Amino acid sequence: MGKLIGEVIGLISKNELEQGRPMLSAIAVGVSGKPSEGFFNWARELGVLEEGQDKETLWRNECEKVYEAWKISYRKE
């Protein structure tokens, strides 16, 4: 089941990147509070994580981008 969920989450991130948004799967974390290795595999496959790049930094940056892209602005009345 976990592998199937990882595949679906990865495809969501692929779609998000195609739409010009960050990897939404960055905020999908396990009980450790961090993403699985599958997140980083997808990041490599999608060209987001380059050879030698720090995985932790990439993940934190993607989280910040997700929060910025999906934040809701509330109107004050």
PQR file with spaces between the fields and no chain letter, atoms N, CA, C, O and H, PARSE charges and radii, in Angstrom:
ATOM       1  N    MET     1       0.822   -1.194    0.000 -0.4000 1.5000
ATOM       2  CA   MET     1       0.000    0.000    0.000 -0.0000 2.0000
ATOM       3  C    MET     1       0.865    1.256    0.000  0.5500 1.7000
ATOM       4  O    MET     1       0.567    2.215   -0.712 -0.5500 1.4000
ATOM       5  N    GLY     2       1.947    1.255    0.805 -0.4000 1.5000
ATOM       6  CA   GLY     2       2.813    2.421    0.890 -0.0000 2.0000
ATOM       7  C    GLY     2       3.438    2.779   -0.440  0.5500 1.7000
ATOM       8  O    GLY     2       3.561    3.957   -0.774 -0.5500 1.4000
ATOM       9  H    GLY     2       2.189    0.476    1.383  0.4000 1.0000
ATOM      10  N    LYS     3       3.836    1.766   -1.207 -0.4000 1.5000
ATOM      11  CA   LYS     3       4.446    2.023   -2.513 -0.0000 2.0000
ATOM      12  C    LYS     3       3.435    2.663   -3.461  0.5500 1.7000
ATOM      13  O    LYS     3       3.780    3.571   -4.218 -0.5500 1.4000
ATOM      14  H    LYS     3       3.736    0.809   -0.936  0.4000 1.0000
ATOM      15  N    LEU     4       2.199    2.195   -3.420 -0.4000 1.5000
ATOM      16  CA   LEU     4       1.145    2.755   -4.273 -0.0000 2.0000
ATOM      17  C    LEU     4       0.868    4.213   -3.911  0.5500 1.7000
ATOM      18  O    LEU     4       0.723    5.061   -4.791 -0.5500 1.4000
ATOM      19  H    LEU     4       1.919    1.458   -2.805  0.4000 1.0000
ATOM      20  N    ILE     5       0.798    4.494   -2.627 -0.4000 1.5000
ATOM      21  CA   ILE     5       0.579    5.874   -2.181 -0.0000 2.0000
ATOM      22  C    ILE     5       1.739    6.753   -2.625  0.5500 1.7000
ATOM      23  O    ILE     5       1.526    7.871   -3.092 -0.5500 1.4000
ATOM      24  H    ILE     5       0.916    3.805   -1.912  0.4000 1.0000
ATOM      25  N    GLY     6       2.952    6.261   -2.484 -0.4000 1.5000
ATOM      26  CA   GLY     6       4.121    7.013   -2.926 -0.0000 2.0000
ATOM      27  C    GLY     6       4.071    7.313   -4.420  0.5500 1.7000
ATOM      28  O    GLY     6       4.462    8.394   -4.858 -0.5500 1.4000
ATOM      29  H    GLY     6       3.125    5.352   -2.105  0.4000 1.0000
ATOM      30  N    GLU     7       3.592    6.357   -5.189 -0.4000 1.5000
ATOM      31  CA   GLU     7       3.482    6.545   -6.641 -0.0000 2.0000
ATOM      32  C    GLU     7       2.449    7.637   -6.958  0.5500 1.7000
ATOM      33  O    GLU     7       2.687    8.491   -7.813 -0.5500 1.4000
ATOM      34  H    GLU     7       3.274    5.478   -4.834  0.4000 1.0000
ATOM      35  N    VAL     8       1.326    7.605   -6.279 -0.4000 1.5000
ATOM      36  CA   VAL     8       0.281    8.618   -6.502 -0.0000 2.0000
ATOM      37  C    VAL     8       0.788   10.003   -6.099  0.5500 1.7000
ATOM      38  O    VAL     8       0.598   10.975   -6.829 -0.5500 1.4000
ATOM      39  H    VAL     8       1.133    6.911   -5.585  0.4000 1.0000
ATOM      40  N    ILE     9       1.427   10.085   -4.944 -0.4000 1.5000
ATOM      41  CA   ILE     9       1.962   11.372   -4.477 -0.0000 2.0000
ATOM      42  C    ILE     9       3.024   11.888   -5.446  0.5500 1.7000
ATOM      43  O    ILE     9       3.088   13.088   -5.711 -0.5500 1.4000
ATOM      44  H    ILE     9       1.581    9.295   -4.351  0.4000 1.0000
ATOM      45  N    GLY    10       3.845   11.004   -5.970 -0.4000 1.5000
ATOM      46  CA   GLY    10       4.852   11.403   -6.947 -0.0000 2.0000
ATOM      47  C    GLY    10       4.225   11.947   -8.222  0.5500 1.7000
ATOM      48  O    GLY    10       4.698   12.938   -8.779 -0.5500 1.4000
ATOM      49  H    GLY    10       3.793   10.029   -5.755  0.4000 1.0000
ATOM      50  N    LEU    11       3.159   11.299   -8.683 -0.4000 1.5000
ATOM      51  CA   LEU    11       2.472   11.774   -9.882 -0.0000 2.0000
ATOM      52  C    LEU    11       1.818   13.135   -9.654  0.5500 1.7000
ATOM      53  O    LEU    11       1.755   13.962  -10.563 -0.5500 1.4000
ATOM      54  H    LEU    11       2.775   10.494   -8.231  0.4000 1.0000
ATOM      55  N    ILE    12       1.335   13.357   -8.438 -0.4000 1.5000
ATOM      56  CA   ILE    12       0.790   14.676   -8.098 -0.0000 2.0000
ATOM      57  C    ILE    12       1.890   15.724   -8.200  0.5500 1.7000
ATOM      58  O    ILE    12       1.668   16.802   -8.751 -0.5500 1.4000
ATOM      59  H    ILE    12       1.387   12.684   -7.700  0.4000 1.0000
ATOM      60  N    SER    13       3.058   15.425   -7.681 -0.4000 1.5000
ATOM      61  CA   SER    13       4.177   16.370   -7.766 -0.0000 2.0000
ATOM      62  C    SER    13       4.585   16.612   -9.211  0.5500 1.7000
ATOM      63  O    SER    13       4.903   17.741   -9.587 -0.5500 1.4000
ATOM      64  H    SER    13       3.239   14.549   -7.233  0.4000 1.0000
ATOM      65  N    LYS    14       4.579   15.570  -10.016 -0.4000 1.5000
ATOM      66  CA   LYS    14       4.896   15.732  -11.438 -0.0000 2.0000
ATOM      67  C    LYS    14       3.915   16.705  -12.071  0.5500 1.7000
ATOM      68  O    LYS    14       4.318   17.609  -12.803 -0.5500 1.4000
ATOM      69  H    LYS    14       4.321   14.653   -9.710  0.4000 1.0000
ATOM      70  N    ASN    15       2.645   16.525  -11.795 -0.4000 1.5000
ATOM      71  CA   ASN    15       1.622   17.418  -12.328 -0.0000 2.0000
ATOM      72  C    ASN    15       1.812   18.839  -11.824  0.5500 1.7000
ATOM      73  O    ASN    15       1.678   19.791  -12.594 -0.5500 1.4000
ATOM      74  H    ASN    15       2.318   15.791  -11.200  0.4000 1.0000
ATOM      75  N    GLU    16       2.119   18.994  -10.554 -0.4000 1.5000
ATOM      76  CA   GLU    16       2.336   20.330   -9.994 -0.0000 2.0000
ATOM      77  C    GLU    16       3.493   21.035  -10.699  0.5500 1.7000
ATOM      78  O    GLU    16       3.389   22.216  -11.033 -0.5500 1.4000
ATOM      79  H    GLU    16       2.228   18.221   -9.929  0.4000 1.0000
ATOM      80  N    LEU    17       4.586   20.325  -10.926 -0.4000 1.5000
ATOM      81  CA   LEU    17       5.731   20.911  -11.624 -0.0000 2.0000
ATOM      82  C    LEU    17       5.351   21.320  -13.047  0.5500 1.7000
ATOM      83  O    LEU    17       5.772   22.372  -13.528 -0.5500 1.4000
ATOM      84  H    LEU    17       4.671   19.366  -10.656  0.4000 1.0000
ATOM      85  N    GLU    18       4.560   20.492  -13.713 -0.4000 1.5000
ATOM      86  CA   GLU    18       4.105   20.825  -15.069 -0.0000 2.0000
ATOM      87  C    GLU    18       3.246   22.092  -15.084  0.5500 1.7000
ATOM      88  O    GLU    18       3.171   22.786  -16.097 -0.5500 1.4000
ATOM      89  H    GLU    18       4.219   19.637  -13.322  0.4000 1.0000
ATOM      90  N    GLN    19       2.602   22.385  -13.956 -0.4000 1.5000
ATOM      91  CA   GLN    19       1.767   23.576  -13.836 -0.0000 2.0000
ATOM      92  C    GLN    19       2.552   24.770  -13.291  0.5500 1.7000
ATOM      93  O    GLN    19       1.982   25.832  -13.036 -0.5500 1.4000
ATOM      94  H    GLN    19       2.663   21.821  -13.133  0.4000 1.0000
ATOM      95  N    GLY    20       3.855   24.591  -13.115 -0.4000 1.5000
ATOM      96  CA   GLY    20       4.710   25.681  -12.645 -0.0000 2.0000
ATOM      97  C    GLY    20       4.712   25.872  -11.142  0.5500 1.7000
ATOM      98  O    GLY    20       5.134   26.915  -10.642 -0.5500 1.4000
ATOM      99  H    GLY    20       4.318   23.729  -13.321  0.4000 1.0000
ATOM     100  N    ARG    21       4.240   24.863  -10.419 -0.4000 1.5000
ATOM     101  CA   ARG    21       4.209   24.929   -8.962 -0.0000 2.0000
ATOM     102  C    ARG    21       5.239   23.962   -8.383  0.5500 1.7000
ATOM     103  O    ARG    21       5.732   23.089   -9.096 -0.5500 1.4000
ATOM     104  H    ARG    21       3.897   24.015  -10.825  0.4000 1.0000
ATOM     105  N    PRO    22       5.572   24.107   -7.097 -0.5600 1.5000
ATOM     106  CA   PRO    22       6.550   23.206   -6.464  0.2800 2.0000
ATOM     107  C    PRO    22       5.973   21.814   -6.212  0.5500 1.7000
ATOM     108  O    PRO    22       4.783   21.565   -6.410 -0.5500 1.4000
ATOM     109  N    MET    23       6.847   20.922   -5.774 -0.4000 1.5000
ATOM     110  CA   MET    23       6.451   19.546   -5.484 -0.0000 2.0000
ATOM     111  C    MET    23       5.561   19.501   -4.240  0.5500 1.7000
ATOM     112  O    MET    23       6.045   19.627   -3.116 -0.5500 1.4000
ATOM     113  H    MET    23       7.814   21.124   -5.613  0.4000 1.0000
ATOM     114  N    LEU    24       4.268   19.323   -4.453 -0.4000 1.5000
ATOM     115  CA   LEU    24       3.309   19.285   -3.353 -0.0000 2.0000
ATOM     116  C    LEU    24       3.627   18.160   -2.369  0.5500 1.7000
ATOM     117  O    LEU    24       3.298   18.260   -1.187 -0.5500 1.4000
ATOM     118  H    LEU    24       3.874   19.221   -5.366  0.4000 1.0000
ATOM     119  N    SER    25       4.251   17.113   -2.838 -0.4000 1.5000
ATOM     120  CA   SER    25       4.575   15.971   -1.975 -0.0000 2.0000
ATOM     121  C    SER    25       5.604   16.319   -0.903  0.5500 1.7000
ATOM     122  O    SER    25       5.834   15.520    0.005 -0.5500 1.4000
ATOM     123  H    SER    25       4.519   17.031   -3.798  0.4000 1.0000
ATOM     124  N    ALA    26       6.226   17.490   -0.990 -0.4000 1.5000
ATOM     125  CA   ALA    26       7.203   17.891    0.026 -0.0000 2.0000
ATOM     126  C    ALA    26       6.565   17.946    1.416  0.5500 1.7000
ATOM     127  O    ALA    26       7.244   17.727    2.420 -0.5500 1.4000
ATOM     128  H    ALA    26       6.040   18.139   -1.728  0.4000 1.0000
ATOM     129  N    ILE    27       5.276   18.234    1.476 -0.4000 1.5000
ATOM     130  CA   ILE    27       4.626   18.353    2.792 -0.0000 2.0000
ATOM     131  C    ILE    27       4.021   17.030    3.271  0.5500 1.7000
ATOM     132  O    ILE    27       3.443   16.966    4.355 -0.5500 1.4000
ATOM     133  H    ILE    27       4.724   18.411    0.661  0.4000 1.0000
ATOM     134  N    ALA    28       4.154   15.987    2.469 -0.4000 1.5000
ATOM     135  CA   ALA    28       3.688   14.659    2.870 -0.0000 2.0000
ATOM     136  C    ALA    28       4.837   13.958    3.586  0.5500 1.7000
ATOM     137  O    ALA    28       5.747   13.427    2.949 -0.5500 1.4000
ATOM     138  H    ALA    28       4.624   16.039    1.587  0.4000 1.0000
ATOM     139  N    VAL    29       4.787   13.961    4.905 -0.4000 1.5000
ATOM     140  CA   VAL    29       5.878   13.405    5.700 -0.0000 2.0000
ATOM     141  C    VAL    29       5.405   12.216    6.526  0.5500 1.7000
ATOM     142  O    VAL    29       4.210   12.039    6.766 -0.5500 1.4000
ATOM     143  H    VAL    29       4.048   14.392    5.422  0.4000 1.0000
ATOM     144  N    GLY    30       6.358   11.417    6.949 -0.4000 1.5000
ATOM     145  CA   GLY    30       6.059   10.265    7.779 -0.0000 2.0000
ATOM     146  C    GLY    30       6.095   10.632    9.256  0.5500 1.7000
ATOM     147  O    GLY    30       6.151   11.810    9.609 -0.5500 1.4000
ATOM     148  H    GLY    30       7.328   11.561    6.754  0.4000 1.0000
ATOM     149  N    VAL    31       6.064    9.627   10.109 -0.4000 1.5000
ATOM     150  CA   VAL    31       6.067    9.858   11.555 -0.0000 2.0000
ATOM     151  C    VAL    31       7.353   10.528   12.031  0.5500 1.7000
ATOM     152  O    VAL    31       7.394   11.104   13.118 -0.5500 1.4000
ATOM     153  H    VAL    31       6.018    8.670    9.823  0.4000 1.0000
ATOM     154  N    SER    32       8.395   10.449   11.215 -0.4000 1.5000
ATOM     155  CA   SER    32       9.661   11.098   11.567 -0.0000 2.0000
ATOM     156  C    SER    32       9.599   12.613   11.357  0.5500 1.7000
ATOM     157  O    SER    32      10.472   13.353   11.811 -0.5500 1.4000
ATOM     158  H    SER    32       8.362    9.981   10.332  0.4000 1.0000
ATOM     159  N    GLY    33       8.545   13.062   10.656 -0.4000 1.5000
ATOM     160  CA   GLY    33       8.430   14.478   10.342 -0.0000 2.0000
ATOM     161  C    GLY    33       9.166   14.862    9.074  0.5500 1.7000
ATOM     162  O    GLY    33       9.273   16.042    8.741 -0.5500 1.4000
ATOM     163  H    GLY    33       7.835   12.462   10.286  0.4000 1.0000
ATOM     164  N    LYS    34       9.672   13.864    8.368 -0.4000 1.5000
ATOM     165  CA   LYS    34      10.416   14.100    7.133 -0.0000 2.0000
ATOM     166  C    LYS    34       9.859   13.209    6.029  0.5500 1.7000
ATOM     167  O    LYS    34       9.195   12.212    6.310 -0.5500 1.4000
ATOM     168  H    LYS    34       9.584   12.905    8.638  0.4000 1.0000
ATOM     169  N    PRO    35      10.127   13.567    4.772 -0.5600 1.5000
ATOM     170  CA   PRO    35       9.639   12.729    3.671  0.2800 2.0000
ATOM     171  C    PRO    35      10.440   11.430    3.563  0.5500 1.7000
ATOM     172  O    PRO    35      11.546   11.310    4.090 -0.5500 1.4000
ATOM     173  N    SER    36       9.851   10.481    2.873 -0.4000 1.5000
ATOM     174  CA   SER    36      10.557    9.216    2.636 -0.0000 2.0000
ATOM     175  C    SER    36      11.588    9.394    1.540  0.5500 1.7000
ATOM     176  O    SER    36      11.644   10.436    0.888 -0.5500 1.4000
ATOM     177  H    SER    36       8.953   10.579    2.445  0.4000 1.0000
ATOM     178  N    GLU    37      12.387    8.388    1.347 -0.4000 1.5000
ATOM     179  CA   GLU    37      13.379    8.427    0.274 -0.0000 2.0000
ATOM     180  C    GLU    37      12.695    8.513   -1.089  0.5500 1.7000
ATOM     181  O    GLU    37      13.281    8.999   -2.056 -0.5500 1.4000
ATOM     182  H    GLU    37      12.341    7.541    1.878  0.4000 1.0000
ATOM     183  N    GLY    38      11.453    8.039   -1.157 -0.4000 1.5000
ATOM     184  CA   GLY    38      10.692    8.131   -2.396 -0.0000 2.0000
ATOM     185  C    GLY    38      10.532    9.562   -2.881  0.5500 1.7000
ATOM     186  O    GLY    38      10.551    9.812   -4.086 -0.5500 1.4000
ATOM     187  H    GLY    38      10.977    7.644   -0.371  0.4000 1.0000
ATOM     188  N    PHE    39      10.376   10.503   -1.959 -0.4000 1.5000
ATOM     189  CA   PHE    39      10.276   11.921   -2.328 -0.0000 2.0000
ATOM     190  C    PHE    39      11.536   12.349   -3.077  0.5500 1.7000
ATOM     191  O    PHE    39      11.457   13.006   -4.115 -0.5500 1.4000
ATOM     192  H    PHE    39      10.360   10.299   -0.980  0.4000 1.0000
ATOM     193  N    PHE    40      12.675   11.980   -2.551 -0.4000 1.5000
ATOM     194  CA   PHE    40      13.943   12.380   -3.160 -0.0000 2.0000
ATOM     195  C    PHE    40      14.173   11.660   -4.484  0.5500 1.7000
ATOM     196  O    PHE    40      14.768   12.225   -5.402 -0.5500 1.4000
ATOM     197  H    PHE    40      12.739   11.447   -1.708  0.4000 1.0000
ATOM     198  N    ASN    41      13.706   10.416   -4.589 -0.4000 1.5000
ATOM     199  CA   ASN    41      13.798    9.697   -5.861 -0.0000 2.0000
ATOM     200  C    ASN    41      12.988   10.421   -6.937  0.5500 1.7000
ATOM     201  O    ASN    41      13.455   10.607   -8.061 -0.5500 1.4000
ATOM     202  H    ASN    41      13.223    9.957   -3.843  0.4000 1.0000
ATOM     203  N    TRP    42      11.758   10.828   -6.574 -0.4000 1.5000
ATOM     204  CA   TRP    42      10.930   11.588   -7.513 -0.0000 2.0000
ATOM     205  C    TRP    42      11.592   12.917   -7.851  0.5500 1.7000
ATOM     206  O    TRP    42      11.589   13.337   -9.008 -0.5500 1.4000
ATOM     207  H    TRP    42      11.378   10.677   -5.661  0.4000 1.0000
ATOM     208  N    ALA    43      12.159   13.578   -6.851 -0.4000 1.5000
ATOM     209  CA   ALA    43      12.819   14.864   -7.088 -0.0000 2.0000
ATOM     210  C    ALA    43      13.969   14.705   -8.088  0.5500 1.7000
ATOM     211  O    ALA    43      14.173   15.561   -8.949 -0.5500 1.4000
ATOM     212  H    ALA    43      12.162   13.237   -5.910  0.4000 1.0000
ATOM     213  N    ARG    44      14.711   13.609   -7.967 -0.4000 1.5000
ATOM     214  CA   ARG    44      15.790   13.340   -8.925 -0.0000 2.0000
ATOM     215  C    ARG    44      15.215   13.081  -10.319  0.5500 1.7000
ATOM     216  O    ARG    44      15.676   13.645  -11.311 -0.5500 1.4000
ATOM     217  H    ARG    44      14.545   12.913   -7.268  0.4000 1.0000
ATOM     218  N    GLU    45      14.207   12.221  -10.371 -0.4000 1.5000
ATOM     219  CA   GLU    45      13.605   11.848  -11.644 -0.0000 2.0000
ATOM     220  C    GLU    45      13.009   13.061  -12.363  0.5500 1.7000
ATOM     221  O    GLU    45      13.061   13.146  -13.590 -0.5500 1.4000
ATOM     222  H    GLU    45      13.833   11.762   -9.565  0.4000 1.0000
ATOM     223  N    LEU    46      12.450   13.989  -11.604 -0.4000 1.5000
ATOM     224  CA   LEU    46      11.804   15.167  -12.187 -0.0000 2.0000
ATOM     225  C    LEU    46      12.772   16.325  -12.408  0.5500 1.7000
ATOM     226  O    LEU    46      12.376   17.388  -12.887 -0.5500 1.4000
ATOM     227  H    LEU    46      12.408   13.920  -10.607  0.4000 1.0000
ATOM     228  N    GLY    47      14.042   16.120  -12.059 -0.4000 1.5000
ATOM     229  CA   GLY    47      15.052   17.142  -12.292 -0.0000 2.0000
ATOM     230  C    GLY    47      15.090   18.248  -11.263  0.5500 1.7000
ATOM     231  O    GLY    47      15.696   19.294  -11.498 -0.5500 1.4000
ATOM     232  H    GLY    47      14.364   15.257  -11.669  0.4000 1.0000
ATOM     233  N    VAL    48      14.447   18.032  -10.116 -0.4000 1.5000
ATOM     234  CA   VAL    48      14.435   19.043   -9.052 -0.0000 2.0000
ATOM     235  C    VAL    48      15.657   18.888   -8.151  0.5500 1.7000
ATOM     236  O    VAL    48      16.209   19.880   -7.676 -0.5500 1.4000
ATOM     237  H    VAL    48      13.955   17.183   -9.925  0.4000 1.0000
ATOM     238  N    LEU    49      16.072   17.665   -7.918 -0.4000 1.5000
ATOM     239  CA   LEU    49      17.243   17.380   -7.088 -0.0000 2.0000
ATOM     240  C    LEU    49      18.396   16.990   -7.991  0.5500 1.7000
ATOM     241  O    LEU    49      18.336   15.991   -8.708 -0.5500 1.4000
ATOM     242  H    LEU    49      15.623   16.859   -8.303  0.4000 1.0000
ATOM     243  N    GLU    50      19.443   17.794   -7.944 -0.4000 1.5000
ATOM     244  CA   GLU    50      20.610   17.546   -8.784 -0.0000 2.0000
ATOM     245  C    GLU    50      21.683   16.805   -7.995  0.5500 1.7000
ATOM     246  O    GLU    50      21.697   16.830   -6.765 -0.5500 1.4000
ATOM     247  H    GLU    50      19.491   18.605   -7.362  0.4000 1.0000
ATOM     248  N    GLU    51      22.563   16.158   -8.709 -0.4000 1.5000
ATOM     249  CA   GLU    51      23.671   15.407   -8.096 -0.0000 2.0000
ATOM     250  C    GLU    51      24.469   16.325   -7.173  0.5500 1.7000
ATOM     251  O    GLU    51      24.866   17.423   -7.561 -0.5500 1.4000
ATOM     252  H    GLU    51      22.552   16.138   -9.709  0.4000 1.0000
ATOM     253  N    GLY    52      24.698   15.859   -5.946 -0.4000 1.5000
ATOM     254  CA   GLY    52      25.488   16.605   -4.980 -0.0000 2.0000
ATOM     255  C    GLY    52      24.710   17.659   -4.199  0.5500 1.7000
ATOM     256  O    GLY    52      25.237   18.242   -3.252 -0.5500 1.4000
ATOM     257  H    GLY    52      24.376   14.966   -5.630  0.4000 1.0000
ATOM     258  N    GLN    53      23.473   17.904   -4.587 -0.4000 1.5000
ATOM     259  CA   GLN    53      22.652   18.893   -3.880 -0.0000 2.0000
ATOM     260  C    GLN    53      22.200   18.319   -2.538  0.5500 1.7000
ATOM     261  O    GLN    53      21.888   17.131   -2.447 -0.5500 1.4000
ATOM     262  H    GLN    53      23.045   17.430   -5.357  0.4000 1.0000
ATOM     263  N    ASP    54      22.162   19.144   -1.508 -0.4000 1.5000
ATOM     264  CA   ASP    54      21.749   18.702   -0.180 -0.0000 2.0000
ATOM     265  C    ASP    54      20.249   18.412   -0.159  0.5500 1.7000
ATOM     266  O    ASP    54      19.433   19.291   -0.440 -0.5500 1.4000
ATOM     267  H    ASP    54      22.416   20.108   -1.582  0.4000 1.0000
ATOM     268  N    LYS    55      19.896   17.170    0.177 -0.4000 1.5000
ATOM     269  CA   LYS    55      18.499   16.742    0.163 -0.0000 2.0000
ATOM     270  C    LYS    55      17.656   17.503    1.183  0.5500 1.7000
ATOM     271  O    LYS    55      16.536   17.915    0.880 -0.5500 1.4000
ATOM     272  H    LYS    55      20.559   16.456    0.405  0.4000 1.0000
ATOM     273  N    GLU    56      18.183   17.688    2.375 -0.4000 1.5000
ATOM     274  CA   GLU    56      17.442   18.376    3.437 -0.0000 2.0000
ATOM     275  C    GLU    56      17.109   19.812    3.025  0.5500 1.7000
ATOM     276  O    GLU    56      15.994   20.286    3.244 -0.5500 1.4000
ATOM     277  H    GLU    56      19.093   17.353    2.621  0.4000 1.0000
ATOM     278  N    THR    57      18.077   20.492    2.433 -0.4000 1.5000
ATOM     279  CA   THR    57      17.864   21.873    1.990 -0.0000 2.0000
ATOM     280  C    THR    57      16.822   21.921    0.882  0.5500 1.7000
ATOM     281  O    THR    57      15.935   22.774    0.900 -0.5500 1.4000
ATOM     282  H    THR    57      18.983   20.107    2.256  0.4000 1.0000
ATOM     283  N    LEU    58      16.924   21.013   -0.080 -0.4000 1.5000
ATOM     284  CA   LEU    58      15.931   20.954   -1.149 -0.0000 2.0000
ATOM     285  C    LEU    58      14.539   20.770   -0.564  0.5500 1.7000
ATOM     286  O    LEU    58      13.605   21.482   -0.932 -0.5500 1.4000
ATOM     287  H    LEU    58      17.644   20.320   -0.094  0.4000 1.0000
ATOM     288  N    TRP    59      14.404   19.812    0.349 -0.4000 1.5000
ATOM     289  CA   TRP    59      13.099   19.524    0.937 -0.0000 2.0000
ATOM     290  C    TRP    59      12.540   20.751    1.651  0.5500 1.7000
ATOM     291  O    TRP    59      11.380   21.108    1.443 -0.5500 1.4000
ATOM     292  H    TRP    59      15.163   19.234    0.647  0.4000 1.0000
ATOM     293  N    ARG    60      13.338   21.393    2.480 -0.4000 1.5000
ATOM     294  CA   ARG    60      12.862   22.579    3.203 -0.0000 2.0000
ATOM     295  C    ARG    60      12.467   23.700    2.238  0.5500 1.7000
ATOM     296  O    ARG    60      11.464   24.382    2.446 -0.5500 1.4000
ATOM     297  H    ARG    60      14.280   21.102    2.648  0.4000 1.0000
ATOM     298  N    ASN    61      13.260   23.882    1.188 -0.4000 1.5000
ATOM     299  CA   ASN    61      12.940   24.904    0.189 -0.0000 2.0000
ATOM     300  C    ASN    61      11.638   24.589   -0.536  0.5500 1.7000
ATOM     301  O    ASN    61      10.830   25.484   -0.784 -0.5500 1.4000
ATOM     302  H    ASN    61      14.075   23.328    1.019  0.4000 1.0000
ATOM     303  N    GLU    62      11.433   23.321   -0.875 -0.4000 1.5000
ATOM     304  CA   GLU    62      10.192   22.932   -1.547 -0.0000 2.0000
ATOM     305  C    GLU    62       8.992   23.146   -0.621  0.5500 1.7000
ATOM     306  O    GLU    62       7.935   23.585   -1.074 -0.5500 1.4000
ATOM     307  H    GLU    62      12.089   22.594   -0.673  0.4000 1.0000
ATOM     308  N    CYS    63       9.145   22.839    0.668 -0.4000 1.5000
ATOM     309  CA   CYS    63       8.054   23.080    1.620 -0.0000 2.0000
ATOM     310  C    CYS    63       7.686   24.562    1.647  0.5500 1.7000
ATOM     311  O    CYS    63       6.507   24.912    1.589 -0.5500 1.4000
ATOM     312  H    CYS    63      10.004   22.482    1.036  0.4000 1.0000
ATOM     313  N    GLU    64       8.675   25.415    1.734 -0.4000 1.5000
ATOM     314  CA   GLU    64       8.413   26.859    1.754 -0.0000 2.0000
ATOM     315  C    GLU    64       7.712   27.302    0.475  0.5500 1.7000
ATOM     316  O    GLU    64       6.793   28.120    0.522 -0.5500 1.4000
ATOM     317  H    GLU    64       9.633   25.130    1.782  0.4000 1.0000
ATOM     318  N    LYS    65       8.138   26.770   -0.662 -0.4000 1.5000
ATOM     319  CA   LYS    65       7.500   27.121   -1.933 -0.0000 2.0000
ATOM     320  C    LYS    65       6.051   26.648   -1.981  0.5500 1.7000
ATOM     321  O    LYS    65       5.179   27.349   -2.494 -0.5500 1.4000
ATOM     322  H    LYS    65       8.885   26.105   -0.701  0.4000 1.0000
ATOM     323  N    VAL    66       5.795   25.448   -1.441 -0.4000 1.5000
ATOM     324  CA   VAL    66       4.426   24.917   -1.409 -0.0000 2.0000
ATOM     325  C    VAL    66       3.546   25.819   -0.544  0.5500 1.7000
ATOM     326  O    VAL    66       2.447   26.194   -0.954 -0.5500 1.4000
ATOM     327  H    VAL    66       6.503   24.877   -1.025  0.4000 1.0000
ATOM     328  N    TYR    67       4.022   26.162    0.639 -0.4000 1.5000
ATOM     329  CA   TYR    67       3.227   27.006    1.529 -0.0000 2.0000
ATOM     330  C    TYR    67       2.940   28.355    0.879  0.5500 1.7000
ATOM     331  O    TYR    67       1.841   28.892    1.023 -0.5500 1.4000
ATOM     332  H    TYR    67       4.914   25.857    0.972  0.4000 1.0000
ATOM     333  N    GLU    68       3.913   28.901    0.168 -0.4000 1.5000
ATOM     334  CA   GLU    68       3.720   30.192   -0.504 -0.0000 2.0000
ATOM     335  C    GLU    68       2.730   30.053   -1.664  0.5500 1.7000
ATOM     336  O    GLU    68       1.848   30.895   -1.833 -0.5500 1.4000
ATOM     337  H    GLU    68       4.805   28.465    0.051  0.4000 1.0000
ATOM     338  N    ALA    69       2.876   28.998   -2.454 -0.4000 1.5000
ATOM     339  CA   ALA    69       2.013   28.807   -3.620 -0.0000 2.0000
ATOM     340  C    ALA    69       0.560   28.554   -3.247  0.5500 1.7000
ATOM     341  O    ALA    69      -0.351   28.961   -3.967 -0.5500 1.4000
ATOM     342  H    ALA    69       3.592   28.314   -2.317  0.4000 1.0000
ATOM     343  N    TRP    70       0.345   27.886   -2.128 -0.4000 1.5000
ATOM     344  CA   TRP    70      -1.005   27.480   -1.765 -0.0000 2.0000
ATOM     345  C    TRP    70      -1.608   28.275   -0.613  0.5500 1.7000
ATOM     346  O    TRP    70      -2.675   27.917   -0.113 -0.5500 1.4000
ATOM     347  H    TRP    70       1.085   27.555   -1.543  0.4000 1.0000
ATOM     348  N    LYS    71      -0.948   29.340   -0.184 -0.4000 1.5000
ATOM     349  CA   LYS    71      -1.510   30.111    0.927 -0.0000 2.0000
ATOM     350  C    LYS    71      -2.809   30.798    0.482  0.5500 1.7000
ATOM     351  O    LYS    71      -3.011   31.114   -0.691 -0.5500 1.4000
ATOM     352  H    LYS    71      -0.081   29.630   -0.589  0.4000 1.0000
ATOM     353  N    ILE    72      -3.654   31.006    1.452 -0.4000 1.5000
ATOM     354  CA   ILE    72      -4.939   31.649    1.200 -0.0000 2.0000
ATOM     355  C    ILE    72      -4.887   33.055    1.763  0.5500 1.7000
ATOM     356  O    ILE    72      -4.560   33.257    2.933 -0.5500 1.4000
ATOM     357  H    ILE    72      -3.490   30.749    2.405  0.4000 1.0000
ATOM     358  N    SER    73      -5.208   34.012    0.936 -0.4000 1.5000
ATOM     359  CA   SER    73      -5.266   35.394    1.411 -0.0000 2.0000
ATOM     360  C    SER    73      -6.707   35.675    1.851  0.5500 1.7000
ATOM     361  O    SER    73      -7.648   35.505    1.076 -0.5500 1.4000
ATOM     362  H    SER    73      -5.473   33.848   -0.014  0.4000 1.0000
ATOM     363  N    TYR    74      -6.858   36.097    3.076 -0.4000 1.5000
ATOM     364  CA   TYR    74      -8.180   36.407    3.598 -0.0000 2.0000
ATOM     365  C    TYR    74      -8.439   37.890    3.490  0.5500 1.7000
ATOM     366  O    TYR    74      -7.573   38.710    3.795 -0.5500 1.4000
ATOM     367  H    TYR    74      -6.093   36.234    3.706  0.4000 1.0000
ATOM     368  N    ARG    75      -9.633   38.227    3.055 -0.4000 1.5000
ATOM     369  CA   ARG    75     -10.021   39.635    2.974 -0.0000 2.0000
ATOM     370  C    ARG    75     -10.495   40.101    4.330  0.5500 1.7000
ATOM     371  O    ARG    75     -11.206   39.384    5.036 -0.5500 1.4000
ATOM     372  H    ARG    75     -10.336   37.561    2.807  0.4000 1.0000
ATOM     373  N    LYS    76     -10.102   41.294    4.685 -0.4000 1.5000
ATOM     374  CA   LYS    76     -10.598   41.895    5.920 -0.0000 2.0000
ATOM     375  C    LYS    76     -11.817   42.705    5.562  0.5500 1.7000
ATOM     376  O    LYS    76     -11.781   43.508    4.630 -0.5500 1.4000
ATOM     377  H    LYS    76      -9.525   41.876    4.112  0.4000 1.0000
ATOM     378  N    GLU    77     -12.888   42.507    6.285 -0.4000 1.5000
ATOM     379  CA   GLU    77     -14.126   43.234    5.989 -0.0000 2.0000
ATOM     380  C    GLU    77     -14.402   44.262    7.042  0.5500 1.7000
ATOM     381  O    GLU    77     -15.403   44.974    6.963 -0.5500 1.4000
ATOM     382  H    GLU    77     -12.917   41.855    7.043  0.4000 1.0000
